[in-house]
């Protein structure tokens, strides 16, 4: 799916998750593992198109958080290459 994204979207996603992956790699110092990062970032990445109840929003946020966590933890396999080369 990632390879089907428009070029600009792919570059943005790669850089965003490259930064998050780099932060996660230093979780021993900063306490921000992939799960914690996902909980912070997920609500700002994807959301339901129309207002819903709190229960549906909570379920949706949890699903997005799992996706974000997966992308952080599997950055190299999904996006390839070395994170440092992005910067």
Secondary structure as UniProt FT lines:
FT   HELIX           2..4
FT   HELIX           7..25
FT   HELIX           27..30
FT   HELIX           34..45
FT   HELIX           54..73
FT   HELIX           75..79
FT   HELIX           83..86
//
